[in-house]
Amino acid sequence: MAAGVTAVAGSTLAACGGGEATLAQDDGGSGAGAAPIAAGSSLGPTQDIPVGGGKVFISPAVVVTQPTAGTFKAFSAICTHEGCPVAKVADGVIKCPCHGSEFSIEDGSVKRPPASSPLTAVAITTTGGNIAVA
């Protein structure tokens, strides 16, 4: 694996911030009909991902987390319960507003049902302080 590439393994870049993030609305979309996750899709600077939290992107439908300083992980932002887009990252979990499912920011595993399957891991790269889909 090339330097800076991660699926569920971390990178060594650092970022700072609080532990809560909400849905990134930079494309004005509603989250419905989320775009496919294409390799090379830029997700923005690492400094936008708070330690202990994360950021949900609409297009592509990806949630990027930073469970510990310098460790970035990414998952599909589509809940495995009924396909709703997750809305925010808070209190160490990724939260789906439709039925209350919660997922770990560390590995996407289910922390609170009704979802029974983890979020799908998405490979990302962190290069020069920027995050992109691998």
N, CA, C and O atoms as CSV, one atom per row, in Angstrom:
chain,resi,resn,atom,element,x,y,z
A,1,MET,N,N,0.842,-1.156,0.000
A,1,MET,CA,C,0.000,0.000,0.000
A,1,MET,C,C,0.896,1.229,0.000
A,1,MET,O,O,1.900,1.255,0.711
A,2,ALA,N,N,0.557,2.242,-0.776
A,2,ALA,CA,C,1.364,3.444,-0.890
A,2,ALA,C,C,1.273,4.268,0.385
A,2,ALA,O,O,0.302,4.170,1.135
A,3,ALA,N,N,2.295,5.079,0.619
A,3,ALA,CA,C,2.304,5.930,1.793
A,3,ALA,C,C,1.093,6.848,1.763
A,3,ALA,O,O,0.738,7.388,0.715
A,4,GLY,N,N,0.468,7.021,2.909
A,4,GLY,CA,C,-0.675,7.907,3.004
A,4,GLY,C,C,-1.998,7.261,2.644
A,4,GLY,O,O,-3.032,7.927,2.698
A,5,VAL,N,N,-2.003,5.976,2.274
A,5,VAL,CA,C,-3.253,5.310,1.915
A,5,VAL,C,C,-3.795,4.593,3.135
A,5,VAL,O,O,-3.051,3.946,3.872
A,6,THR,N,N,-5.090,4.713,3.340
A,6,THR,CA,C,-5.703,4.038,4.476
A,6,THR,C,C,-7.106,3.578,4.136
A,6,THR,O,O,-7.853,4.283,3.457
A,7,ALA,N,N,-7.456,2.417,4.599
A,7,ALA,CA,C,-8.843,1.961,4.492
A,7,ALA,C,C,-9.424,2.073,5.888
A,7,ALA,O,O,-10.319,2.880,6.141
A,8,VAL,N,N,-8.911,1.264,6.782
A,8,VAL,CA,C,-9.268,1.402,8.180
A,8,VAL,C,C,-8.016,1.557,9.019
A,8,VAL,O,O,-8.098,1.635,10.245
A,9,ALA,N,N,-6.852,1.603,8.372
A,9,ALA,CA,C,-5.604,1.876,9.074
A,9,ALA,C,C,-5.412,3.380,9.080
A,9,ALA,O,O,-5.953,4.073,8.219
A,10,GLY,N,N,-4.659,3.891,10.025
A,10,GLY,CA,C,-4.510,5.325,10.152
A,10,GLY,C,C,-3.337,5.897,9.402
A,10,GLY,O,O,-2.442,5.174,8.965
A,11,SER,N,N,-3.350,7.195,9.258
A,11,SER,CA,C,-2.271,7.961,8.676
A,11,SER,C,C,-1.533,8.615,9.836
A,11,SER,O,O,-1.959,8.489,10.985
A,12,THR,N,N,-0.446,9.302,9.560
A,12,THR,CA,C,0.292,9.918,10.650
A,12,THR,C,C,0.168,11.430,10.652
A,12,THR,O,O,0.933,12.101,11.345
A,13,LEU,N,N,-0.766,11.986,9.902
A,13,LEU,CA,C,-0.969,13.422,9.906
A,13,LEU,C,C,-1.773,13.821,11.130
A,13,LEU,O,O,-2.586,13.042,11.628
A,14,ALA,N,N,-1.546,15.039,11.617
A,14,ALA,CA,C,-2.283,15.513,12.781
A,14,ALA,C,C,-3.283,16.581,12.368
A,14,ALA,O,O,-3.092,17.277,11.370
A,15,ALA,N,N,-4.322,16.699,13.125
A,15,ALA,CA,C,-5.311,17.756,12.942
A,15,ALA,C,C,-5.892,18.051,14.310
A,15,ALA,O,O,-5.735,17.268,15.246
A,16,CYS,N,N,-6.567,19.193,14.419
A,16,CYS,CA,C,-7.144,19.507,15.703
A,16,CYS,C,C,-8.568,19.988,15.532
A,16,CYS,O,O,-8.999,20.336,14.433
A,17,GLY,N,N,-9.282,20.001,16.626
A,17,GLY,CA,C,-10.669,20.439,16.580
A,17,GLY,C,C,-11.469,19.756,17.660
A,17,GLY,O,O,-10.940,18.964,18.440
A,18,GLY,N,N,-12.753,20.068,17.699
A,18,GLY,CA,C,-13.649,19.502,18.691
A,18,GLY,C,C,-14.074,18.107,18.322
A,18,GLY,O,O,-13.620,17.558,17.318
A,19,GLY,N,N,-14.936,17.532,19.120
A,19,GLY,CA,C,-15.349,16.158,18.908
A,19,GLY,C,C,-16.677,15.992,18.205
A,19,GLY,O,O,-17.227,14.890,18.211
A,20,GLU,N,N,-17.229,17.055,17.586
A,20,GLU,CA,C,-18.528,16.917,16.939
A,20,GLU,C,C,-18.501,17.552,15.564
A,20,GLU,O,O,-17.903,18.611,15.373
A,21,ALA,N,N,-19.145,16.909,14.608
A,21,ALA,CA,C,-19.254,17.451,13.263
A,21,ALA,C,C,-20.631,17.105,12.730
A,21,ALA,O,O,-21.253,16.135,13.162
A,22,THR,N,N,-21.099,17.910,11.785
A,22,THR,CA,C,-22.401,17.643,11.191
A,22,THR,C,C,-22.261,17.502,9.687
A,22,THR,O,O,-21.169,17.643,9.137
A,23,LEU,N,N,-23.372,17.225,9.031
A,23,LEU,CA,C,-23.410,16.985,7.600
A,23,LEU,C,C,-22.809,18.141,6.826
A,23,LEU,O,O,-23.200,19.290,7.031
A,24,ALA,N,N,-21.861,17.856,5.936
A,24,ALA,CA,C,-21.224,18.872,5.109
A,24,ALA,C,C,-22.176,19.236,3.979
A,24,ALA,O,O,-22.467,18.399,3.124
A,25,GLN,N,N,-22.659,20.452,3.964
A,25,GLN,CA,C,-23.666,20.869,2.995
A,25,GLN,C,C,-23.072,21.664,1.838
A,25,GLN,O,O,-23.785,22.467,1.236
A,26,ASP,N,N,-21.810,21.477,1.504
A,26,ASP,CA,C,-21.171,22.307,0.505
A,26,ASP,C,C,-21.688,22.117,-0.909
A,26,ASP,O,O,-21.372,22.939,-1.769
A,27,ASP,N,N,-22.465,21.083,-1.201
A,27,ASP,CA,C,-23.002,20.937,-2.548
A,27,ASP,C,C,-24.484,21.273,-2.611
A,27,ASP,O,O,-25.100,21.168,-3.671
A,28,GLY,N,N,-25.059,21.674,-1.489
A,28,GLY,CA,C,-26.451,22.068,-1.464
A,28,GLY,C,C,-27.424,20.916,-1.589
A,28,GLY,O,O,-28.631,21.146,-1.675
A,29,GLY,N,N,-26.940,19.683,-1.601
A,29,GLY,CA,C,-27.808,18.522,-1.791
A,29,GLY,C,C,-28.504,18.107,-0.524
A,29,GLY,O,O,-28.200,18.594,0.565
A,30,SER,N,N,-29.438,17.202,-0.681
A,30,SER,CA,C,-30.211,16.713,0.452
A,30,SER,C,C,-29.681,15.406,0.983
A,30,SER,O,O,-30.113,14.944,2.039
A,31,GLY,N,N,-28.740,14.793,0.260
A,31,GLY,CA,C,-28.238,13.491,0.658
A,31,GLY,C,C,-28.930,12.387,-0.102
A,31,GLY,O,O,-28.409,11.274,-0.176
A,32,ALA,N,N,-30.095,12.663,-0.671
A,32,ALA,CA,C,-30.817,11.657,-1.446
A,32,ALA,C,C,-30.111,11.464,-2.775
A,32,ALA,O,O,-29.617,12.429,-3.359
A,33,GLY,N,N,-30.057,10.252,-3.255
A,33,GLY,CA,C,-29.406,9.980,-4.531
A,33,GLY,C,C,-27.923,10.264,-4.465
A,33,GLY,O,O,-27.360,10.821,-5.407
A,34,ALA,N,N,-27.284,9.896,-3.383
A,34,ALA,CA,C,-25.875,10.192,-3.168
A,34,ALA,C,C,-25.019,9.694,-4.321
A,34,ALA,O,O,-25.275,8.639,-4.901
A,35,ALA,N,N,-23.998,10.477,-4.637
A,35,ALA,CA,C,-23.100,10.142,-5.735
A,35,ALA,C,C,-22.272,8.911,-5.397
A,35,ALA,O,O,-21.973,8.663,-4.229
A,36,PRO,N,N,-21.899,8.132,-6.420
A,36,PRO,CA,C,-21.026,6.988,-6.167
A,36,PRO,C,C,-19.671,7.472,-5.652
A,36,PRO,O,O,-19.272,8.613,-5.886
A,37,ILE,N,N,-18.981,6.591,-4.956
A,37,ILE,CA,C,-17.681,6.941,-4.396
A,37,ILE,C,C,-16.618,6.651,-5.444
A,37,ILE,O,O,-16.262,5.494,-5.669
A,38,ALA,N,N,-16.114,7.695,-6.080
A,38,ALA,CA,C,-15.143,7.551,-7.157
A,38,ALA,C,C,-13.733,7.797,-6.642
A,38,ALA,O,O,-13.495,8.719,-5.862
A,39,ALA,N,N,-12.804,6.962,-7.086
A,39,ALA,CA,C,-11.397,7.142,-6.729
A,39,ALA,C,C,-10.952,8.528,-7.160
A,39,ALA,O,O,-11.310,9.002,-8.238
A,40,GLY,N,N,-10.170,9.167,-6.311
A,40,GLY,CA,C,-9.650,10.485,-6.611
A,40,GLY,C,C,-10.536,11.626,-6.143
A,40,GLY,O,O,-10.125,12.784,-6.208
A,41,SER,N,N,-11.748,11.328,-5.669
A,41,SER,CA,C,-12.641,12.383,-5.177
A,41,SER,C,C,-11.992,13.087,-3.995
A,41,SER,O,O,-11.647,12.449,-3.000
A,42,SER,N,N,-11.825,14.398,-4.103
A,42,SER,CA,C,-11.230,15.176,-3.024
A,42,SER,C,C,-12.252,15.392,-1.921
A,42,SER,O,O,-13.407,15.724,-2.187
A,43,LEU,N,N,-11.820,15.202,-0.683
A,43,LEU,CA,C,-12.700,15.374,0.465
A,43,LEU,C,C,-12.321,16.576,1.316
A,43,LEU,O,O,-13.039,16.912,2.258
A,44,GLY,N,N,-11.209,17.230,1.003
A,44,GLY,CA,C,-10.825,18.423,1.730
A,44,GLY,C,C,-9.632,18.223,2.636
A,44,GLY,O,O,-9.020,17.155,2.657
A,45,PRO,N,N,-9.305,19.274,3.392
A,45,PRO,CA,C,-8.123,19.238,4.257
A,45,PRO,C,C,-8.324,18.412,5.526
A,45,PRO,O,O,-9.420,18.339,6.081
A,46,THR,N,N,-7.237,17.801,5.960
A,46,THR,CA,C,-7.277,17.003,7.188
A,46,THR,C,C,-7.669,17.860,8.388
A,46,THR,O,O,-8.284,17.357,9.328
A,47,GLN,N,N,-7.326,19.135,8.369
A,47,GLN,CA,C,-7.632,20.009,9.509
A,47,GLN,C,C,-9.134,20.199,9.716
A,47,GLN,O,O,-9.554,20.666,10.775
A,48,ASP,N,N,-9.950,19.843,8.718
A,48,ASP,CA,C,-11.406,19.941,8.856
A,48,ASP,C,C,-12.018,18.764,9.613
A,48,ASP,O,O,-13.207,18.783,9.934
A,49,ILE,N,N,-11.210,17.736,9.902
A,49,ILE,CA,C,-11.713,16.541,10.579
A,49,ILE,C,C,-11.276,16.597,12.042
A,49,ILE,O,O,-10.091,16.430,12.332
A,50,PRO,N,N,-12.209,16.831,12.971
A,50,PRO,CA,C,-11.818,16.972,14.374
A,50,PRO,C,C,-11.364,15.658,15.005
A,50,PRO,O,O,-11.893,14.590,14.698
A,51,VAL,N,N,-10.380,15.758,15.889
A,51,VAL,CA,C,-9.934,14.585,16.646
A,51,VAL,C,C,-11.101,14.117,17.523
A,51,VAL,O,O,-11.730,14.914,18.218
A,52,GLY,N,N,-11.373,12.810,17.476
A,52,GLY,CA,C,-12.486,12.258,18.236
A,52,GLY,C,C,-13.832,12.449,17.569
A,52,GLY,O,O,-14.870,12.141,18.153
A,53,GLY,N,N,-13.817,12.958,16.344
A,53,GLY,CA,C,-15.056,13.229,15.621
A,53,GLY,C,C,-14.925,12.900,14.156
A,53,GLY,O,O,-14.209,11.970,13.783
A,54,GLY,N,N,-15.608,13.652,13.328
A,54,GLY,CA,C,-15.562,13.399,11.904
A,54,GLY,C,C,-16.404,14.381,11.128
A,54,GLY,O,O,-16.947,15.337,11.682
A,55,LYS,N,N,-16.504,14.131,9.834
A,55,LYS,CA,C,-17.268,14.989,8.933
A,55,LYS,C,C,-17.975,14.109,7.919
A,55,LYS,O,O,-17.381,13.187,7.360
A,56,VAL,N,N,-19.253,14.401,7.683
A,56,VAL,CA,C,-20.052,13.661,6.712
A,56,VAL,C,C,-20.103,14.461,5.423
A,56,VAL,O,O,-20.433,15.647,5.434
A,57,PHE,N,N,-19.776,13.811,4.307
A,57,PHE,CA,C,-19.829,14.426,2.990
A,57,PHE,C,C,-21.026,13.872,2.228
A,57,PHE,O,O,-21.341,12.686,2.329
A,58,ILE,N,N,-21.688,14.730,1.470
A,58,ILE,CA,C,-22.851,14.318,0.692
A,58,ILE,C,C,-22.423,13.712,-0.634
A,58,ILE,O,O,-22.930,12.664,-1.037
A,59,SER,N,N,-21.492,14.368,-1.312
A,59,SER,CA,C,-21.081,13.918,-2.640
A,59,SER,C,C,-19.564,13.961,-2.732
A,59,SER,O,O,-18.982,15.037,-2.872
A,60,PRO,N,N,-18.918,12.807,-2.657
A,60,PRO,CA,C,-19.480,11.465,-2.540
A,60,PRO,C,C,-19.966,11.202,-1.115
A,60,PRO,O,O,-19.557,11.887,-0.177
A,61,ALA,N,N,-20.830,10.218,-0.962
A,61,ALA,CA,C,-21.425,9.883,0.338
A,61,ALA,C,C,-20.416,9.131,1.196
A,61,ALA,O,O,-20.405,7.901,1.244
A,62,VAL,N,N,-19.561,9.908,1.878
A,62,VAL,CA,C,-18.472,9.358,2.690
A,62,VAL,C,C,-18.456,10.092,4.023
A,62,VAL,O,O,-18.714,11.294,4.081
A,63,VAL,N,N,-18.156,9.371,5.085
A,63,VAL,CA,C,-17.905,9.993,6.376
A,63,VAL,C,C,-16.449,9.713,6.726
A,63,VAL,O,O,-16.011,8.562,6.725
A,64,VAL,N,N,-15.702,10.779,7.026
A,64,VAL,CA,C,-14.292,10.653,7.407
A,64,VAL,C,C,-14.198,10.954,8.893
A,64,VAL,O,O,-14.758,11.940,9.373
A,65,THR,N,N,-13.486,10.097,9.619
A,65,THR,CA,C,-13.328,10.278,11.059
A,65,THR,C,C,-11.849,10.351,11.425
A,65,THR,O,O,-10.976,9.950,10.656
A,66,GLN,N,N,-11.599,10.871,12.610
A,66,GLN,CA,C,-10.250,10.910,13.173
A,66,GLN,C,C,-10.357,10.461,14.633
A,66,GLN,O,O,-10.393,11.286,15.546
A,67,PRO,N,N,-10.408,9.134,14.838
A,67,PRO,CA,C,-10.601,8.620,16.200
A,67,PRO,C,C,-9.519,9.069,17.175
A,67,PRO,O,O,-9.810,9.350,18.338
A,68,THR,N,N,-8.279,9.138,16.714
A,68,THR,CA,C,-7.170,9.642,17.511
A,68,THR,C,C,-6.358,10.564,16.617
A,68,THR,O,O,-6.428,10.466,15.392
A,69,ALA,N,N,-5.594,11.452,17.221
A,69,ALA,CA,C,-4.826,12.429,16.460
A,69,ALA,C,C,-3.989,11.760,15.376
A,69,ALA,O,O,-3.176,10.881,15.661
A,70,GLY,N,N,-4.194,12.182,14.132
A,70,GLY,CA,C,-3.414,11.686,13.011
A,70,GLY,C,C,-3.900,10.392,12.401
A,70,GLY,O,O,-3.309,9.922,11.429
A,71,THR,N,N,-4.961,9.793,12.934
A,71,THR,CA,C,-5.497,8.548,12.389
A,71,THR,C,C,-6.824,8.853,11.701
A,71,THR,O,O,-7.816,9.159,12.363
A,72,PHE,N,N,-6.838,8.769,10.366
A,72,PHE,CA,C,-8.034,9.070,9.584
A,72,PHE,C,C,-8.636,7.791,9.030
A,72,PHE,O,O,-7.924,6.921,8.528
A,73,LYS,N,N,-9.956,7.686,9.129
A,73,LYS,CA,C,-10.673,6.526,8.615
A,73,LYS,C,C,-11.870,7.029,7.830
A,73,LYS,O,O,-12.359,8.132,8.070
A,74,ALA,N,N,-12.341,6.216,6.889
A,74,ALA,CA,C,-13.488,6.633,6.081
A,74,ALA,C,C,-14.424,5.456,5.853
A,74,ALA,O,O,-14.005,4.303,5.755
A,75,PHE,N,N,-15.704,5.790,5.771
A,75,PHE,CA,C,-16.753,4.788,5.598
A,75,PHE,C,C,-17.826,5.349,4.676
A,75,PHE,O,O,-17.930,6.562,4.496
A,76,SER,N,N,-18.619,4.462,4.096
A,76,SER,CA,C,-19.790,4.902,3.352
A,76,SER,C,C,-20.680,5.682,4.315
A,76,SER,O,O,-20.820,5.310,5.480
A,77,ALA,N,N,-21.281,6.765,3.823
A,77,ALA,CA,C,-22.175,7.568,4.655
A,77,ALA,C,C,-23.624,7.115,4.520
A,77,ALA,O,O,-24.543,7.847,4.888
A,78,ILE,N,N,-23.829,5.917,3.996
A,78,ILE,CA,C,-25.171,5.366,3.838
A,78,ILE,C,C,-25.393,4.296,4.907
A,78,ILE,O,O,-24.670,3.302,4.964
A,79,CYS,N,N,-26.393,4.510,5.746
A,79,CYS,CA,C,-26.698,3.577,6.834
A,79,CYS,C,C,-27.051,2.208,6.272
A,79,CYS,O,O,-27.767,2.096,5.277
A,80,THR,N,N,-26.545,1.181,6.915
A,80,THR,CA,C,-26.780,-0.195,6.465
A,80,THR,C,C,-28.156,-0.711,6.875
A,80,THR,O,O,-28.542,-1.805,6.463
A,81,HIS,N,N,-28.891,0.035,7.660
A,81,HIS,CA,C,-30.223,-0.412,8.080
A,81,HIS,C,C,-31.240,-0.276,6.948
A,81,HIS,O,O,-31.792,-1.276,6.491
A,82,GLU,N,N,-31.493,0.960,6.490
A,82,GLU,CA,C,-32.468,1.160,5.420
A,82,GLU,C,C,-31.992,2.146,4.369
A,82,GLU,O,O,-32.804,2.669,3.604
A,83,GLY,N,N,-30.690,2.412,4.315
A,83,GLY,CA,C,-30.130,3.226,3.250
A,83,GLY,C,C,-30.239,4.724,3.414
A,83,GLY,O,O,-30.026,5.458,2.449
A,84,CYS,N,N,-30.560,5.202,4.591
A,84,CYS,CA,C,-30.596,6.644,4.836
A,84,CYS,C,C,-29.163,7.168,4.935
A,84,CYS,O,O,-28.271,6.443,5.377
A,85,PRO,N,N,-28.933,8.415,4.529
A,85,PRO,CA,C,-27.599,8.988,4.751
A,85,PRO,C,C,-27.414,9.318,6.232
A,85,PRO,O,O,-28.324,9.837,6.878
A,86,VAL,N,N,-26.228,9.014,6.762
A,86,VAL,CA,C,-25.930,9.411,8.131
A,86,VAL,C,C,-25.831,10.929,8.154
A,86,VAL,O,O,-25.545,11.545,7.126
A,87,ALA,N,N,-26.064,11.540,9.309
A,87,ALA,CA,C,-26.153,12.994,9.351
A,87,ALA,C,C,-25.044,13.685,10.117
A,87,ALA,O,O,-24.678,14.815,9.794
A,88,LYS,N,N,-24.502,13.022,11.131
A,88,LYS,CA,C,-23.476,13.709,11.908
A,88,LYS,C,C,-22.606,12.719,12.658
A,88,LYS,O,O,-22.912,11.534,12.785
A,89,VAL,N,N,-21.492,13.275,13.155
A,89,VAL,CA,C,-20.575,12.527,14.010
A,89,VAL,C,C,-20.515,13.293,15.326
A,89,VAL,O,O,-20.161,14.472,15.351
A,90,ALA,N,N,-20.862,12.616,16.416
A,90,ALA,CA,C,-20.843,13.250,17.735
A,90,ALA,C,C,-20.670,12.178,18.800
A,90,ALA,O,O,-21.117,11.043,18.633
A,91,ASP,N,N,-20.027,12.545,19.879
A,91,ASP,CA,C,-19.862,11.641,21.023
A,91,ASP,C,C,-19.190,10.325,20.638
A,91,ASP,O,O,-19.504,9.280,21.208
A,92,GLY,N,N,-18.271,10.367,19.679
A,92,GLY,CA,C,-17.518,9.176,19.288
A,92,GLY,C,C,-18.264,8.202,18.400
A,92,GLY,O,O,-17.800,7.081,18.190
A,93,VAL,N,N,-19.423,8.611,17.868
A,93,VAL,CA,C,-20.183,7.734,16.979
A,93,VAL,C,C,-20.700,8.496,15.760
A,93,VAL,O,O,-20.863,9.716,15.783
A,94,ILE,N,N,-20.952,7.735,14.697
A,94,ILE,CA,C,-21.568,8.243,13.476
A,94,ILE,C,C,-23.061,7.978,13.635
A,94,ILE,O,O,-23.463,6.845,13.896
A,95,LYS,N,N,-23.888,9.016,13.480
A,95,LYS,CA,C,-25.309,8.902,13.795
A,95,LYS,C,C,-26.197,8.984,12.557
A,95,LYS,O,O,-26.042,9.868,11.715
A,96,CYS,N,N,-27.135,8.035,12.470
A,96,CYS,CA,C,-28.142,8.049,11.416
A,96,CYS,C,C,-29.435,8.605,12.011
A,96,CYS,O,O,-29.917,8.092,13.021
A,97,PRO,N,N,-30.002,9.649,11.399
A,97,PRO,CA,C,-31.197,10.268,11.962
A,97,PRO,C,C,-32.497,9.501,11.695
A,97,PRO,O,O,-33.500,9.747,12.366
A,98,CYS,N,N,-32.497,8.595,10.744
A,98,CYS,CA,C,-33.753,7.937,10.356
A,98,CYS,C,C,-34.327,7.033,11.437
A,98,CYS,O,O,-35.511,7.132,11.760
A,99,HIS,N,N,-33.507,6.155,11.999
A,99,HIS,CA,C,-34.001,5.204,12.992
A,99,HIS,C,C,-33.088,5.099,14.212
A,99,HIS,O,O,-33.279,4.229,15.062
A,100,GLY,N,N,-32.089,5.993,14.298
A,100,GLY,CA,C,-31.256,6.049,15.488
A,100,GLY,C,C,-30.039,5.149,15.523
A,100,GLY,O,O,-29.393,5.036,16.565
A,101,SER,N,N,-29.705,4.499,14.404
A,101,SER,CA,C,-28.501,3.658,14.400
A,101,SER,C,C,-27.268,4.511,14.657
A,101,SER,O,O,-27.208,5.675,14.262
A,102,GLU,N,N,-26.281,3.912,15.328
A,102,GLU,CA,C,-25.010,4.573,15.579
A,102,GLU,C,C,-23.879,3.612,15.257
A,102,GLU,O,O,-23.988,2.404,15.467
A,103,PHE,N,N,-22.777,4.179,14.735
A,103,PHE,CA,C,-21.636,3.388,14.286
A,103,PHE,C,C,-20.352,3.947,14.886
A,103,PHE,O,O,-20.241,5.152,15.111
A,104,SER,N,N,-19.385,3.073,15.144
A,104,SER,CA,C,-18.089,3.451,15.701
A,104,SER,C,C,-17.303,4.310,14.716
A,104,SER,O,O,-17.276,4.029,13.518
A,105,ILE,N,N,-16.658,5.370,15.239
A,105,ILE,CA,C,-15.785,6.176,14.386
A,105,ILE,C,C,-14.465,5.462,14.111
A,105,ILE,O,O,-13.719,5.868,13.220
A,106,GLU,N,N,-14.170,4.408,14.861
A,106,GLU,CA,C,-12.917,3.681,14.697
A,106,GLU,C,C,-12.964,2.640,13.592
A,106,GLU,O,O,-12.003,2.487,12.837
A,107,ASP,N,N,-14.086,1.919,13.495
A,107,ASP,CA,C,-14.139,0.825,12.516
A,107,ASP,C,C,-15.483,0.682,11.805
A,107,ASP,O,O,-15.673,-0.260,11.035
A,108,GLY,N,N,-16.410,1.593,12.050
A,108,GLY,CA,C,-17.711,1.544,11.392
A,108,GLY,C,C,-18.665,0.508,11.953
A,108,GLY,O,O,-19.764,0.331,11.427
A,109,SER,N,N,-18.264,-0.182,13.015
A,109,SER,CA,C,-19.120,-1.229,13.591
A,109,SER,C,C,-20.360,-0.612,14.240
A,109,SER,O,O,-20.359,0.551,14.642
A,110,VAL,N,N,-21.410,-1.417,14.330
A,110,VAL,CA,C,-22.672,-0.971,14.917
A,110,VAL,C,C,-22.502,-0.809,16.428
A,110,VAL,O,O,-22.071,-1.733,17.119
A,111,LYS,N,N,-22.844,0.368,16.923
A,111,LYS,CA,C,-22.824,0.638,18.362
A,111,LYS,C,C,-24.239,0.686,18.925
A,111,LYS,O,O,-24.455,0.457,20.115
A,112,ARG,N,N,-25.209,0.990,18.045
A,112,ARG,CA,C,-26.611,1.036,18.464
A,112,ARG,C,C,-27.483,0.608,17.292
A,112,ARG,O,O,-27.414,1.214,16.223
A,113,PRO,N,N,-28.310,-0.431,17.473
A,113,PRO,CA,C,-29.227,-0.878,16.422
A,113,PRO,C,C,-30.293,0.196,16.157
A,113,PRO,O,O,-30.403,1.150,16.926
A,114,PRO,N,N,-31.059,0.057,15.106
A,114,PRO,CA,C,-31.461,-1.176,14.454
A,114,PRO,C,C,-30.506,-1.711,13.389
A,114,PRO,O,O,-30.645,-2.864,12.983
A,115,ALA,N,N,-29.545,-0.921,12.924
A,115,ALA,CA,C,-28.598,-1.468,11.939
A,115,ALA,C,C,-27.918,-2.688,12.544
A,115,ALA,O,O,-27.632,-2.718,13.741
A,116,SER,N,N,-27.659,-3.693,11.712
A,116,SER,CA,C,-26.981,-4.896,12.202
A,116,SER,C,C,-25.660,-5.133,11.488
A,116,SER,O,O,-24.892,-6.011,11.881
A,117,SER,N,N,-25.387,-4.357,10.438
A,117,SER,CA,C,-24.136,-4.486,9.680
A,117,SER,C,C,-23.337,-3.201,9.805
A,117,SER,O,O,-23.918,-2.120,9.897
A,118,PRO,N,N,-22.000,-3.304,9.809
A,118,PRO,CA,C,-21.161,-2.104,9.906
A,118,PRO,C,C,-21.220,-1.272,8.631
A,118,PRO,O,O,-21.621,-1.757,7.574
A,119,LEU,N,N,-20.814,-0.014,8.749
A,119,LEU,CA,C,-20.648,0.816,7.560
A,119,LEU,C,C,-19.488,0.254,6.750
A,119,LEU,O,O,-18.526,-0.260,7.320
A,120,THR,N,N,-19.569,0.344,5.442
A,120,THR,CA,C,-18.520,-0.151,4.558
A,120,THR,C,C,-17.316,0.783,4.607
A,120,THR,O,O,-17.467,1.995,4.456
A,121,ALA,N,N,-16.122,0.230,4.818
A,121,ALA,CA,C,-14.893,1.025,4.824
A,121,ALA,C,C,-14.619,1.553,3.423
A,121,ALA,O,O,-14.881,0.876,2.429
A,122,VAL,N,N,-14.090,2.769,3.355
A,122,VAL,CA,C,-13.711,3.409,2.099
A,122,VAL,C,C,-12.224,3.736,2.188
A,122,VAL,O,O,-11.785,4.351,3.160
A,123,ALA,N,N,-11.451,3.335,1.193
A,123,ALA,CA,C,-10.014,3.631,1.179
A,123,ALA,C,C,-9.808,5.108,0.851
A,123,ALA,O,O,-10.404,5.641,-0.085
A,124,ILE,N,N,-8.951,5.758,1.642
A,124,ILE,CA,C,-8.624,7.160,1.413
A,124,ILE,C,C,-7.117,7.350,1.424
A,124,ILE,O,O,-6.371,6.498,1.906
A,125,THR,N,N,-6.681,8.488,0.880
A,125,THR,CA,C,-5.282,8.887,0.970
A,125,THR,C,C,-5.221,10.222,1.702
A,125,THR,O,O,-6.140,11.035,1.608
A,126,THR,N,N,-4.143,10.438,2.423
A,126,THR,CA,C,-3.882,11.729,3.040
A,126,THR,C,C,-2.521,12.176,2.533
A,126,THR,O,O,-1.487,11.619,2.900
A,127,THR,N,N,-2.543,13.191,1.684
A,127,THR,CA,C,-1.323,13.685,1.057
A,127,THR,C,C,-1.279,15.202,1.164
A,127,THR,O,O,-2.223,15.886,0.767
A,128,GLY,N,N,-0.189,15.723,1.698
A,128,GLY,CA,C,-0.032,17.169,1.789
A,128,GLY,C,C,-1.139,17.850,2.568
A,128,GLY,O,O,-1.500,18.987,2.265
A,129,GLY,N,N,-1.681,17.173,3.564
A,129,GLY,CA,C,-2.735,17.759,4.377
A,129,GLY,C,C,-4.118,17.687,3.760
A,129,GLY,O,O,-5.052,18.309,4.265
A,130,ASN,N,N,-4.265,16.935,2.674
A,130,ASN,CA,C,-5.560,16.783,2.022
A,130,ASN,C,C,-5.991,15.328,2.019
A,130,ASN,O,O,-5.159,14.420,2.001
A,131,ILE,N,N,-7.303,15.116,2.037
A,131,ILE,CA,C,-7.877,13.772,2.030
A,131,ILE,C,C,-8.577,13.553,0.699
A,131,ILE,O,O,-9.290,14.430,0.211
A,132,ALA,N,N,-8.368,12.368,0.111
A,132,ALA,CA,C,-9.045,12.002,-1.137
A,132,ALA,C,C,-9.396,10.524,-1.089
A,132,ALA,O,O,-8.748,9.742,-0.393
A,133,VAL,N,N,-10.429,10.150,-1.839
A,133,VAL,CA,C,-10.780,8.737,-1.967
A,133,VAL,C,C,-9.679,8.066,-2.766
A,133,VAL,O,O,-9.274,8.579,-3.810
A,134,ALA,N,N,-9.184,6.921,-2.292
A,134,ALA,CA,C,-8.083,6.209,-2.963
A,134,ALA,C,C,-8.582,5.493,-4.206
A,134,ALA,O,O,-7.801,4.842,-4.900
